[in-house]
Amino acid sequence: MGSGAGERGWAERRPVLLPFLLSLFCPALSEQIRYKIPEEMPEGSVVGNLAKDLGLSVHELPTRQLRISSEKPYFTVSAKSGELLVSGRLDREQICGKKPACALEFEAVAENPLNFYHVSVDVEDINDHTPKFTQTSFELQISESTMPGTRFILEAAEDADIGLNSLQIYKLSFSPSYSLITKEKQDGSKYPELALEKRLDREQQSYYRLVLTALDGGDPPLSGTTELRIQVTDANDNPPVFNQDVYRISLSENVPPGTTVLQVSATDQDEGINSEITYSFYRTGHVFSMNSKSGEITTLRTLDFEEIKEYSIVVEARDGGGLAAQCTVEINIQDENDNSPEVTFHSLAEMILEDAAPGTLIALIKIYDQDSGENGEVNCRLEGEVPFQIISSSKNSYKLVIDGTLDREQTPEYNVTITATDRGKPPLSASTSVTLIISDVNDNAPIFHQASYVVHVMENNPPGASIAQVRASDPDLGPNGHVSYSIVASDLEPRALASHVSVNTQSGVVFAQRAFDHEQLRAFELTVQARDQGSPALSANVSLRVLVGDRNDNAPRVLYPALGPDGSALFDTVPRAAQPGYLVTKVVAVDADSGHNAWLSYHVLQASEPGLFSLGLRTGEVRTARALGDRDAARQRLLVAVRDGGQPPLSATATLHLVFADSLQEVLPDIGDRPEASDPQAELQFYLVVALALISVLFLLAVILAIALRLRRSSSPAAWGCFQPGLCVKSGPVVPPNYSEGTLPYSYNLCVAHTGKTEFNFLKCNEQLSSEQDILCGDSSGALFPLCYSSESTSHVQAPPNTDWRFSQAQRPGTSGSQNGDETGTWPNNQFDTEMLQAMILASASEAADGGSTLGGGAGTMGLSTRYGPQFTLQHVPDYRQNVYIPGSNATLTNAAGKRDGKAPAGGNGNKKKSGKKEKK
């Protein structure tokens, strides 16, 4: 409520708050909060507690930031108490003029959230203006012949106050000849008329001085005076008479200067100079002019309805004899649509969030049009298609609210144009534009550029190298659009994940933390998350599949032939009557790689008789290429290289020892104790170790020693280690081992002397031996070596292996034993004799001396697991084991599985034999 405690000179203050308080939580109040205060209140006076009337507590004021939005700063709000205070002079007459009601309307604005509240303050009039006359004295001439009852219009006083405080009555100082009459105009204003009470006699009194007083209705009343000077003139029988006492006319405000308003007319029945009438304004005017002869009134300047809406002019007609008459001319100015509307924005929201709900208040718009009536009625609209709407709030006030969904990523700002058009004819309009910037909210999750990622990485990659990059974009701004990357899931173990891959949080580059191994890990999948920095943060996931490609980093591994459990080499027996194409044995190898890197091919590097055996390029099957000749040695050695299909290819070697014999007894006499032949491979390794040690100590000495050792090695044949001095000499060219084709882990030298002539490749005897003498040479492993006969033999040079190999489309990578190669045929079921012979030889060599053990590798294995490896058992080859008795020995070949296919075993064929021990008959 308003308070009058600070007012001076007032007996009572009655500002009243109308009970129209509405809820604070409405977007804007449709009714107004009204206060009523007197004018001229001192600055700082309290109008009312606005915060309390709006339902706001004192604690909310700092956050709500209650303030006044008005064109002129008449009021302000206390930030501490929320009271509405007077901040400027309130002069009702200056603000509202003669309007009967004077209300100051403005908006109270509260932030967080933004709300508008309409407030109206009625300024009541106080009697602060006295009636005033324009002049301190007036001259009036009255003829002595004027009849009693004649009236003369006097000048009216002006009072800026309204209502009871305005001018109410006129009084005239006492005079028996005159009286005063107060009359009222159409607009409610009052003016005085002087009435003649009795005839005048110029000869008795020619001059009168009267005081005219104007009083208002205030309490106490205020007054203003002027002196009325009356000159009594000589007689003139007939005064001028106007056609009308009051002339009324309406005039448009847009008429140009010089426009004729109207023409007054008066007549005088006298003749001569007494009938000549002169017209004039009773008071000097600045807006209109009067033609003194014709009585025509014209405009002097442009009229403005907004300044003065009505003019009241007193026109006097005076004849030549001095008699005068007066009339009133009332000119009503008609409003024209000559003022365009004015559009102003008030309390524009500082921040417009893109997720603001429809109906959210954005700004308050004020429309001003100085015209009246339909010319002042304004319609407001938005130009273009924008997600906003204008809602009428009160007279000449509009609210700009959201009328759709905002999306900053599509439209970051809007140029809103508001056009106000009045209803005049023709209508006038005005436009005002404002740019509304939409603030970003975190409403967009990151989006990856691909739905999923597949990365191919070759194994043995360098650790720390980047293998892929994931990218995600976020159209939001600032932290809402800043994306960071992380790995949130994987099919790897959590502990193994950190040691395999990592991702750069800023760039999304995925790094390999270690070298991948295709044989251990062929593929794995990651879930990479892109997360923005908004609050709350939004994220998106993408699948990244890493495929580890194979490199040729694994050499083939030979499963068969393999060394025995005691490290001794194994051999296979071949019947002497074997025909061409006879399956002797099979080289079995595997490669841990895949694809082309695991496609294996088999090649002969060295052979005692190059044309005696053939090797399957893809199957690894060793077959006889021709029948055994008389000049062919009974013991043969094949050095086989297994190569994969990688680039460059890797290889491994295997040595096959083959013995031609028809029975086990035929082989046993040749097995005896022999000086252990030196292993040139072991010697070579020893020399290499020594050379490396010497090189690390002294380079020059190492070079000299290496040259000396190399010369020593070239000058001392390793093959002589198995013979007595002077027994055998090297003859003919020998094919050196080809180390470039792969690793040669074993090298054997074997010579056997026997009656008869046999052709062999490497050695020949230098003297004759007796027909009954048998010489058997073997290495430390007990493997059998090629025979050496006393007769002269011819050496043959082995042809190099054919490197031009091909394979058909049906051939696939994998274990060589499982491939279908160019050469057909598997282990035949008719090899009983050969297998039996090999078994007998093996049993005789290893068991004849002590005769206390049973030949064989255990039930169901036939010793194959120790020869071919654990994975090469009876499931790979037919079961040819039989119960065999060896004469002169208590060793027995045991067939735990019984007879094969219900047939009696055939003795003496197909048995494996291990050498290294000697048995005497």
Beta strands, then each sheet from edge to edge (+ up, - down):
strand 1: 33-38
strand 2: 46-49
strand 3: 67-69
strand 4: 75-77
strand 5: 83-86
strand 6: 103-110
strand 7: 115-124
strand 8: 137-143
strand 9: 151-153
strand 10: 167-172
strand 11: 178-184
strand 12: 190-196
strand 13: 207-216
strand 14: 223-233
strand 15: 241-242
strand 16: 246-252
strand 17: 260-263
strand 18: 266-267
strand 19: 278-281
strand 20: 288-290
strand 21: 296-299
strand 22: 310-318
strand 23: 324-334
strand 24: 342-346
strand 25: 352-353
strand 26: 361-368
strand 27: 378-382
strand 28: 388-394
strand 29: 397-402
strand 30: 413-422
strand 31: 429-439
strand 32: 447-448
strand 33: 452-458
strand 34: 466-469
strand 35: 472-473
strand 36: 483-490
strand 37: 501-503
strand 38: 509-512
strand 39: 523-532
strand 40: 539-549
strand 41: 557-560
strand 42: 572-574
strand 43: 583-586
strand 44: 588-590
strand 45: 601-607
strand 46: 613-615
strand 47: 621-624
strand 48: 635-643
strand 49: 651-660
strand 50: 676-677
strand 51: 728-730
strand 52: 752-753
strand 53: 763-765
strand 54: 775-776
strand 55: 778-779
strand 56: 884-885
strand 57: 892-893
sheet 1: 1+ 7+ 6- 3+
sheet 2: 2+ 5- 4+
sheet 3: 8+ 14+ 13- 10+
sheet 4: 9+ 12- 11+
sheet 5: 15+ 18-
sheet 6: 16+ 23+ 22- 19+
sheet 7: 17+ 21- 20+
sheet 8: 24+ 26- 29+ 28-
sheet 9: 25+ 31+ 30- 27+
sheet 10: 32+ 35-
sheet 11: 33+ 40+ 39- 36+
sheet 12: 34+ 38- 37+
sheet 13: 41+ 44-
sheet 14: 42+ 49+ 48- 45+
sheet 15: 43+ 47- 46+
sheet 16: 50+ 55+
sheet 17: 51+ 53-
sheet 18: 52+ 54-
sheet 19: 56+ 57-
end
